[in-house]
């Protein structure tokens, strides 16, 4: 040992260095093993928890959609039960049911003898004299109550789920049913909800029914397939919600969260391949291990300080590059001293990028919150102002404005004339209201104004002023324009903003029922 020490010319400094290298090497190896275990365990725990919570959230919202859809069908069945033999009523109500919310791919009315009375959309053909004996129709007629079918192939060879509500006459005599169908292999309400759902680190979501048949899957070709060989499916079906590590039908190890949709007894599963998570863990471990190695090698204080001094401005700029969306970032970038060429170039590039980012965000916000046809705020833009007024406790009034006979104008003179009418109304709204009043287009021919006052006389005069300015305008119009307006105030008329809008809407319809071209408050 002494001879080796003499041969290597070891001194105290070098011996201490060797001892440090040995200790650091052992510490590095142990750290990597512990890091590997902790990171993977933490990622697994996080993935299971997040997938569990997200599956529950999606299941809850989907269940609410189903309940709303059944309520829509119930509303229609109540209307149809009053005069079931009235074919015009059947057609009008089905048209409203199909296109008011567009929740169903198709809707129909079937009498107790399994004859289809009418179907929407009308592109679907049917024989009024034929008897339709599909599984959904037969089971629904048999049950004579609220019904949701299991997935089955329709006569048009579509994989569908049928929802129905029975129709009873005023004397409680069973008349038939009103149905709504979801085409599982085509774009439908449920697929829209799930397809736009947030994915956590490459996780994906699918839905199966009580017979293990796939209702929704990111791979559309798998919809309708029966799942086999999934090691966790039995466990998930036996529990209301939770999480589990399982092997899917392809033998791939997954981390899954699940929850049931009570109204249809479907199972929502959000899962993530374990290998994807471990690949992320390995990437993190490699980066951290490299950082450890570099840190342990740089032992001499002055080298570290020099490196820190050189890298500090670049490090700061790199951190700021990830926060360009914050308004204070630009001031922080300005404070960085560009004492060498690379920092100067990086700093200049970040300042330019920060400006471009802000400009782009402003442009996007304008497009997102503005109706492109009229230039008024859209529903989203209106909601921002509503939230601000409520948070500040500011009293306000809602004016719901609707163009009279707008559909007739579209039908007789075309949509170009209808669009011109919408623009004229929007222009008059801008002219007749104060700068701090918010004018919005809620959709179609319906507009809204938020006035920051609950003084009914002031609001009524403003509404009347708008109505009079619109009345009789014929410039560039094929027909005169008139409008009807309903008014309600917060919190004078209601504490809940939704109730305020509902009240204003009711008063709008009151104005229309009283002859249109008037204001009701």
C-alpha positions as CSV (number, residue, x, y, z in Angstrom):
1,X,0.0,0.0,0.0
2,X,2.8,2.4,0.9
3,X,4.7,1.5,-2.3
4,X,1.5,2.2,-4.3
5,X,1.0,5.5,-2.5
6,X,4.6,6.5,-3.3
7,X,4.2,5.3,-6.9
8,X,1.1,7.4,-7.4
9,X,2.6,10.3,-5.5
10,X,-0.4,10.5,-3.2
11,X,-0.6,13.3,-0.8
12,X,-3.3,14.3,1.7
13,X,-5.2,16.4,-0.9
14,X,-5.2,13.5,-3.3
15,X,-6.2,11.0,-0.6
16,X,-9.1,13.1,0.5
17,X,-10.1,13.5,-3.2
18,X,-10.0,9.6,-3.6
19,X,-12.0,9.2,-0.4
20,X,-14.6,11.8,-1.6
21,X,-14.8,10.0,-4.9
22,X,-15.5,6.6,-3.2
23,X,-18.1,8.1,-0.9
24,X,-19.7,10.1,-3.6
25,X,-19.8,7.0,-5.9
26,X,-21.5,4.9,-3.2
27,X,-23.9,7.7,-2.5
28,X,-24.6,8.2,-6.2
29,X,-25.5,4.5,-6.6
30,X,-27.7,4.3,-3.5
31,X,-29.4,7.6,-4.6
32,X,-30.2,6.3,-8.0
33,X,-31.8,3.1,-6.6
34,X,-33.8,5.1,-4.1
35,X,-34.7,7.7,-6.7
36,X,-35.9,4.9,-9.1
37,X,-38.2,3.4,-6.4
38,X,-39.6,6.7,-5.1
39,X,-40.3,8.3,-8.4
40,X,-42.0,5.2,-9.9
41,X,-44.0,4.6,-6.8
42,X,-45.1,8.3,-6.7
43,X,-46.0,8.4,-10.4
44,X,-48.0,5.2,-10.0
45,X,-49.9,6.6,-7.0
46,X,-50.5,9.9,-8.8
47,X,-51.7,8.2,-12.0
48,X,-54.1,5.9,-10.1
49,X,-55.5,8.8,-8.1
50,X,-55.9,11.1,-11.0
51,X,-57.5,8.5,-13.3
52,X,-59.8,7.5,-10.5
53,X,-60.9,11.1,-9.9
54,X,-61.2,11.9,-13.6
55,X,-63.3,8.7,-14.4
56,X,-65.6,9.7,-11.5
57,X,-65.9,13.2,-12.8
58,X,-66.7,12.1,-16.4
59,X,-69.1,9.4,-15.2
60,X,-71.0,12.0,-13.1
61,X,-71.3,14.5,-15.9
62,X,-72.3,11.8,-18.4
63,X,-74.9,10.6,-16.0
64,X,-76.3,14.1,-15.8
65,X,-76.5,14.3,-19.6
66,X,-78.4,11.1,-19.7
67,X,-80.9,12.3,-17.0
68,X,-81.3,15.6,-19.0
69,X,-82.0,13.7,-22.2
70,X,-84.6,11.5,-20.4
71,X,-86.2,14.7,-19.1
72,X,-86.3,16.1,-22.6
73,X,-88.1,12.9,-23.8
74,X,-90.5,13.1,-20.8
75,X,-91.4,16.7,-21.6
76,X,-92.2,15.6,-25.2
77,X,-94.2,12.6,-24.1
78,X,-96.3,14.8,-21.8
79,X,-97.1,17.1,-24.7
80,X,-97.8,14.3,-27.2
81,X,-100.1,12.5,-24.7
82,X,-102.5,15.4,-24.7
83,X,-103.3,14.9,-28.5
84,X,-101.5,11.8,-29.7
85,X,-103.7,11.5,-32.9
86,X,-102.6,15.0,-34.0
87,X,-100.0,14.2,-36.7
88,X,-99.0,17.9,-37.0
89,X,-98.4,18.1,-33.3
90,X,-96.2,14.9,-33.5
91,X,-94.1,16.3,-36.4
92,X,-93.6,19.7,-34.7
93,X,-92.7,18.3,-31.3
94,X,-90.3,15.8,-32.8
95,X,-88.6,18.5,-34.9
96,X,-88.3,20.6,-31.7
97,X,-86.9,17.7,-29.7
98,X,-84.3,16.8,-32.3
99,X,-83.0,20.2,-33.2
100,X,-83.5,22.3,-30.0
101,X,-80.6,20.6,-28.1
102,X,-79.4,18.2,-30.9
103,X,-78.6,15.7,-28.1
104,X,-80.0,12.7,-30.1
105,X,-78.8,11.4,-33.5
106,X,-82.5,10.6,-34.3
107,X,-85.9,10.8,-32.6
108,X,-89.2,9.1,-33.3
109,X,-92.7,8.4,-32.1
110,X,-93.9,4.8,-32.1
111,X,-97.5,3.8,-31.3
112,X,-98.4,0.8,-29.2
113,X,-98.6,-1.4,-32.3
114,X,-94.9,-0.7,-33.2
115,X,-95.9,1.5,-36.1
116,X,-93.6,4.5,-36.5
117,X,-95.7,7.7,-36.6
118,X,-92.8,10.1,-37.5
119,X,-89.0,10.3,-37.3
120,X,-86.5,13.1,-37.3
121,X,-84.3,14.0,-39.1
122,X,-86.6,13.5,-42.0
123,X,-83.8,12.1,-44.2
124,X,-84.5,8.8,-42.4
125,X,-87.1,6.9,-44.3
126,X,-89.8,4.7,-42.7
127,X,-92.9,2.9,-43.7
128,X,-95.9,4.1,-41.6
129,X,-97.7,0.9,-42.3
130,X,-94.9,-1.4,-41.3
131,X,-94.4,-3.0,-37.9
132,X,-90.9,-2.5,-36.4
133,X,-89.7,-5.2,-34.1
134,X,-86.2,-4.1,-33.2
135,X,-84.9,-5.1,-29.8
136,X,-85.2,-1.5,-28.5
137,X,-88.7,-1.0,-29.7
138,X,-90.0,-4.3,-28.5
139,X,-88.5,-4.1,-25.1
140,X,-89.6,-0.4,-24.6
141,X,-93.2,-1.2,-25.7
142,X,-93.2,-4.2,-23.4
143,X,-92.0,-2.2,-20.3
144,X,-94.3,0.8,-20.9
145,X,-92.0,3.0,-18.8
146,X,-88.7,4.9,-19.0
147,X,-86.3,2.7,-20.9
148,X,-82.7,2.7,-22.0
149,X,-81.6,-0.2,-24.1
150,X,-78.4,-2.1,-24.3
151,X,-76.4,-1.5,-27.5
152,X,-77.9,-3.3,-30.5
153,X,-77.9,-3.2,-34.3
154,X,-80.7,-1.3,-35.8
155,X,-82.5,-2.2,-39.0
156,X,-80.3,0.3,-40.7
157,X,-77.3,-1.6,-39.3
158,X,-76.3,1.1,-36.9
159,X,-75.0,0.2,-33.5
160,X,-77.4,2.3,-31.3
161,X,-78.6,2.9,-27.8
162,X,-82.4,3.6,-27.6
163,X,-83.8,5.9,-24.9
164,X,-87.6,6.2,-24.6
165,X,-90.4,7.6,-22.5
166,X,-94.0,6.2,-22.6
167,X,-96.9,8.3,-23.9
168,X,-100.1,8.2,-21.9
169,X,-103.4,9.8,-22.8
170,X,-105.1,12.1,-20.2
171,X,-107.1,9.0,-19.1
172,X,-103.9,7.1,-18.5
173,X,-104.4,4.9,-21.6
174,X,-101.0,3.8,-23.1
175,X,-100.5,5.3,-26.5
176,X,-96.9,4.4,-27.4
177,X,-93.6,6.1,-26.8
178,X,-91.2,8.8,-27.9
179,X,-87.7,7.7,-28.5
180,X,-84.2,9.2,-28.9
181,X,-81.3,7.2,-30.4
182,X,-77.5,7.6,-30.0
183,X,-75.5,6.1,-32.9
184,X,-72.4,4.7,-31.1
185,X,-70.3,4.4,-34.2
186,X,-71.1,7.9,-35.4
187,X,-70.6,11.3,-33.8
188,X,-73.0,11.6,-30.9
189,X,-73.3,13.5,-27.6
190,X,-71.6,11.0,-25.5
191,X,-68.6,10.6,-27.8
192,X,-68.3,14.3,-28.0
193,X,-68.1,14.6,-24.2
194,X,-65.6,11.8,-23.9
195,X,-63.5,12.5,-27.0
196,X,-62.8,16.1,-25.7
197,X,-62.0,14.9,-22.2
198,X,-58.6,15.8,-20.7
199,X,-55.9,13.1,-20.9
200,X,-53.4,12.7,-18.1
201,X,-50.0,11.8,-19.5
202,X,-51.1,9.6,-22.4
203,X,-54.0,8.1,-20.5
204,X,-57.1,7.2,-22.5
205,X,-60.7,6.6,-21.7
206,X,-63.2,4.0,-22.8
207,X,-66.8,3.0,-21.7
208,X,-68.3,-0.5,-21.5
209,X,-71.8,-1.6,-20.8
210,X,-73.0,-4.3,-18.3
211,X,-72.4,-7.0,-21.0
212,X,-68.7,-5.9,-21.5
213,X,-69.5,-4.4,-24.8
214,X,-67.5,-1.3,-25.7
215,X,-69.7,1.8,-26.0
216,X,-66.9,4.3,-26.5
217,X,-63.2,3.9,-27.3
218,X,-60.5,6.2,-28.9
219,X,-60.1,3.5,-31.5
220,X,-63.5,3.8,-33.2
221,X,-63.3,0.3,-34.8
222,X,-63.4,-1.2,-31.3
223,X,-66.8,0.2,-30.5
224,X,-69.3,-2.7,-30.3
225,X,-66.6,-5.2,-29.5
226,X,-66.9,-7.4,-26.4
227,X,-64.0,-7.2,-24.0
228,X,-62.3,-10.4,-23.1
229,X,-59.1,-11.1,-21.1
230,X,-59.1,-7.9,-19.1
231,X,-57.8,-8.9,-15.7
232,X,-59.5,-6.0,-13.8
233,X,-62.9,-5.9,-15.5
234,X,-64.7,-8.1,-12.9
235,X,-63.2,-6.1,-10.0
236,X,-64.3,-2.8,-11.6
237,X,-67.9,-4.1,-12.2
238,X,-68.2,-5.2,-8.6
239,X,-67.2,-1.7,-7.2
240,X,-68.8,1.6,-7.6
241,X,-65.6,3.5,-8.3
242,X,-61.9,3.3,-7.5
243,X,-58.6,2.4,-9.2
244,X,-56.7,-0.8,-10.0
245,X,-53.5,-2.0,-11.7
246,X,-54.5,-4.4,-14.5
247,X,-53.7,-6.1,-17.7
248,X,-56.0,-5.1,-20.6
249,X,-57.4,-7.4,-23.3
250,X,-54.1,-7.1,-25.2
251,X,-52.0,-8.1,-22.2
252,X,-50.6,-4.6,-21.6
253,X,-50.1,-3.5,-18.0
254,X,-52.2,-0.5,-17.2
255,X,-53.0,1.9,-14.3
256,X,-56.8,2.4,-14.3
257,X,-59.3,4.6,-12.5
258,X,-63.0,3.7,-13.0
259,X,-66.6,4.8,-12.1
260,X,-70.1,3.7,-13.0
261,X,-72.7,5.8,-14.8
262,X,-75.8,5.0,-12.6
263,X,-78.5,5.8,-15.1
264,X,-77.3,3.3,-17.7
265,X,-75.0,1.0,-15.6
266,X,-72.1,1.7,-17.9
267,X,-68.5,1.6,-16.7
268,X,-66.1,4.5,-17.5
269,X,-62.4,3.6,-17.4
270,X,-59.5,6.0,-17.6
271,X,-56.3,4.2,-17.9
272,X,-52.6,4.7,-18.7
273,X,-50.0,2.1,-19.9
274,X,-47.5,1.5,-17.1
275,X,-44.7,1.4,-19.5
276,X,-45.4,4.9,-20.6
277,X,-45.2,6.1,-17.0
278,X,-42.0,4.1,-16.4
279,X,-40.5,5.6,-19.5
280,X,-41.2,9.0,-18.0
281,X,-39.7,7.9,-14.7
282,X,-36.5,6.6,-16.5
283,X,-36.1,9.9,-18.3
284,X,-36.4,11.8,-15.0
285,X,-34.0,9.4,-13.3
286,X,-31.4,9.8,-16.1
287,X,-31.6,13.5,-15.9
288,X,-31.3,13.6,-12.1
289,X,-28.5,11.1,-12.2
290,X,-26.6,13.1,-14.7
291,X,-27.2,16.2,-12.5
292,X,-25.9,14.3,-9.5
293,X,-22.8,13.1,-11.3
294,X,-22.0,16.6,-12.5
295,X,-22.7,18.1,-9.1
296,X,-20.5,15.5,-7.4
297,X,-17.6,16.0,-9.8
298,X,-17.6,19.8,-9.4
299,X,-16.0,19.8,-6.0
300,X,-13.8,22.9,-6.1
301,X,-15.6,25.9,-4.9
302,X,-14.1,28.5,-7.3
303,X,-14.9,26.4,-10.4
304,X,-18.5,26.2,-9.2
305,X,-18.7,29.9,-8.5
306,X,-17.3,30.7,-12.0
307,X,-19.7,28.3,-13.7
308,X,-22.6,29.7,-11.7
309,X,-21.6,33.3,-12.6
310,X,-21.4,32.4,-16.2
311,X,-24.6,30.4,-16.3
312,X,-26.7,32.5,-14.1
313,X,-28.1,34.9,-16.7
314,X,-28.8,32.1,-19.2
315,X,-30.5,30.1,-16.4
316,X,-32.7,33.0,-15.5
317,X,-33.6,33.6,-19.1
318,X,-34.4,30.0,-19.6
319,X,-36.7,30.0,-16.6
320,X,-38.4,33.1,-17.9
321,X,-38.9,31.4,-21.3
322,X,-41.5,29.2,-19.6
323,X,-43.4,32.1,-18.1
324,X,-43.8,34.4,-21.1
325,X,-47.6,34.5,-20.4
326,X,-47.0,36.4,-17.2
327,X,-47.1,40.2,-17.6
328,X,-44.2,40.7,-15.2
329,X,-41.8,38.4,-17.1
330,X,-40.9,41.1,-19.6
331,X,-39.7,43.4,-16.8
332,X,-37.6,40.6,-15.4
333,X,-36.0,39.9,-18.7
334,X,-35.1,43.6,-19.0
335,X,-33.3,43.4,-15.7
336,X,-30.9,40.7,-16.9
337,X,-27.4,42.1,-17.6
338,X,-26.3,40.9,-21.2
339,X,-22.6,41.0,-20.4
340,X,-21.7,38.5,-23.1
341,X,-22.9,37.8,-26.7
342,X,-25.1,34.7,-26.1
343,X,-27.0,36.3,-23.2
344,X,-27.6,39.4,-25.3
345,X,-28.9,37.4,-28.3
346,X,-31.1,35.2,-26.0
347,X,-32.4,38.2,-24.1
348,X,-33.3,40.0,-27.4
349,X,-35.1,36.9,-28.7
350,X,-37.1,36.4,-25.5
351,X,-38.2,40.0,-25.5
352,X,-39.4,39.7,-29.1
353,X,-41.1,36.3,-28.3
354,X,-42.8,37.9,-25.2
355,X,-44.3,40.7,-27.4
356,X,-45.4,38.2,-30.0
357,X,-46.9,36.0,-27.3
358,X,-48.9,38.8,-25.8
359,X,-50.2,40.0,-29.2
360,X,-51.3,36.5,-30.1
361,X,-53.1,36.0,-26.8
362,X,-54.9,39.3,-27.2
363,X,-55.9,38.3,-30.7
364,X,-57.1,34.9,-29.6
365,X,-59.1,36.4,-26.6
366,X,-60.8,38.7,-29.0
367,X,-61.8,35.9,-31.4
368,X,-62.9,33.6,-28.6
369,X,-65.1,36.2,-26.8
370,X,-66.6,38.0,-29.9
371,X,-69.3,37.0,-32.3
372,X,-67.7,37.2,-35.8
373,X,-70.9,38.3,-37.6
374,X,-71.9,41.3,-35.5
375,X,-68.7,42.2,-33.6
376,X,-70.7,42.0,-30.3
377,X,-69.6,39.9,-27.4
378,X,-70.7,36.2,-27.6
379,X,-72.0,34.1,-24.7
380,X,-68.5,33.5,-23.4
381,X,-67.7,37.2,-23.4
382,X,-70.9,38.0,-21.7
383,X,-70.2,35.4,-19.0
384,X,-66.9,37.2,-18.2
385,X,-68.8,40.4,-17.5
386,X,-71.5,38.7,-15.5
387,X,-68.9,37.1,-13.3
388,X,-67.2,40.4,-12.7
389,X,-70.4,42.2,-11.9
390,X,-71.4,39.5,-9.4
391,X,-68.0,39.5,-7.8
392,X,-68.2,43.2,-7.3
393,X,-71.8,43.1,-6.1
394,X,-72.9,45.5,-8.8
395,X,-76.6,45.7,-9.6
396,X,-77.4,45.1,-13.2
397,X,-80.3,44.5,-15.6
398,X,-80.6,42.0,-18.4
399,X,-82.4,42.9,-21.6
400,X,-83.2,40.0,-23.9
401,X,-83.8,41.3,-27.4
402,X,-85.3,39.2,-30.2
403,X,-86.0,40.1,-33.9
404,X,-89.7,39.5,-34.7
405,X,-90.4,37.0,-37.5
406,X,-86.7,36.5,-38.1
407,X,-87.2,32.9,-39.3
408,X,-89.8,34.1,-41.8
409,X,-87.2,36.7,-43.1
410,X,-84.7,33.9,-43.6
411,X,-87.2,31.7,-45.3
412,X,-88.5,34.3,-47.7
413,X,-85.5,36.5,-48.4
414,X,-82.5,34.2,-47.6
415,X,-79.8,34.0,-45.0
416,X,-77.9,36.9,-46.5
417,X,-80.8,39.2,-45.8
418,X,-81.1,37.7,-42.3
419,X,-77.4,38.3,-41.6
420,X,-77.8,41.9,-42.8
421,X,-80.7,42.3,-40.3
422,X,-78.6,41.0,-37.5
423,X,-75.8,43.5,-38.3
424,X,-78.3,46.4,-38.4
425,X,-79.6,45.5,-35.0
426,X,-76.1,45.1,-33.6
427,X,-75.1,48.6,-34.9
428,X,-78.2,50.2,-33.4
429,X,-77.4,48.5,-30.0
430,X,-73.9,50.0,-30.1
431,X,-75.4,53.4,-30.8
432,X,-78.2,53.4,-28.2
433,X,-76.4,52.1,-25.1
434,X,-73.8,53.5,-22.9
435,X,-70.1,52.6,-23.2
436,X,-70.2,50.6,-20.0
437,X,-73.3,48.6,-21.1
438,X,-72.4,45.2,-22.6
439,X,-74.1,44.2,-25.8
440,X,-74.0,40.5,-26.7
441,X,-75.3,38.1,-29.3
442,X,-76.5,35.0,-27.6
443,X,-77.2,33.1,-30.8
444,X,-79.5,33.2,-33.8
445,X,-81.7,36.3,-33.7
446,X,-81.4,36.6,-29.9
447,X,-79.4,39.3,-28.3
448,X,-78.8,40.5,-24.8
449,X,-77.7,43.7,-23.1
450,X,-76.2,44.0,-19.6
451,X,-76.9,47.5,-18.1
452,X,-75.1,48.4,-14.8
453,X,-78.3,49.6,-13.1
454,X,-81.4,48.1,-11.6
455,X,-83.4,51.3,-12.0
456,X,-86.4,50.0,-14.0
457,X,-87.4,53.4,-15.4
458,X,-83.9,54.0,-16.8
459,X,-83.7,50.5,-18.2
460,X,-87.1,50.7,-19.7
461,X,-86.3,54.0,-21.4
462,X,-83.1,52.6,-22.9
463,X,-85.0,49.5,-24.2
464,X,-87.8,51.7,-25.6
465,X,-85.2,53.9,-27.3
466,X,-83.6,50.9,-29.0
467,X,-87.0,49.5,-30.0
468,X,-88.0,52.9,-31.6
469,X,-84.7,53.2,-33.4
470,X,-85.1,49.8,-34.9
471,X,-88.8,50.2,-35.8
472,X,-89.3,51.0,-39.5
473,X,-85.6,50.7,-40.6
474,X,-85.8,49.8,-44.2
475,X,-82.3,50.7,-45.5
476,X,-80.8,47.7,-47.3
477,X,-83.7,45.7,-45.9
478,X,-86.3,43.7,-47.8
479,X,-88.8,44.2,-45.0
480,X,-89.1,46.5,-41.9
481,X,-87.5,45.3,-38.7
482,X,-89.2,45.2,-35.3
483,X,-87.9,43.8,-32.1
484,X,-89.4,42.5,-28.8
485,X,-87.5,43.0,-25.5
486,X,-87.8,41.4,-22.1
487,X,-86.2,42.9,-19.0
488,X,-85.2,41.6,-15.6
489,X,-82.8,42.8,-12.9
490,X,-80.3,41.4,-10.5
491,X,-80.7,41.1,-7.5
492,X,-84.0,42.9,-7.6
493,X,-85.9,40.2,-9.4
494,X,-83.9,37.1,-8.4
495,X,-80.7,36.2,-6.5
496,X,-79.7,33.6,-9.1
497,X,-78.4,35.0,-12.4
498,X,-79.9,32.0,-14.2
499,X,-83.3,32.9,-12.8
500,X,-82.8,36.5,-13.9
501,X,-82.2,35.4,-17.5
502,X,-85.1,33.0,-17.3
503,X,-87.4,35.8,-16.1
504,X,-86.2,38.2,-18.9
505,X,-86.8,35.4,-21.4
506,X,-90.3,34.9,-20.1
507,X,-91.0,38.6,-20.4
508,X,-89.6,38.5,-24.0
509,X,-92.2,35.8,-24.8
510,X,-94.8,37.9,-23.1
511,X,-94.0,40.8,-25.4
512,X,-94.3,38.5,-28.4
513,X,-97.6,37.1,-27.2
514,X,-99.0,40.6,-26.7
515,X,-98.3,41.5,-30.4
516,X,-94.5,41.9,-30.7
517,X,-92.6,45.2,-31.2
518,X,-92.8,46.1,-27.6
519,X,-90.9,46.0,-24.3
520,X,-92.1,44.0,-21.2
521,X,-90.5,44.4,-17.8
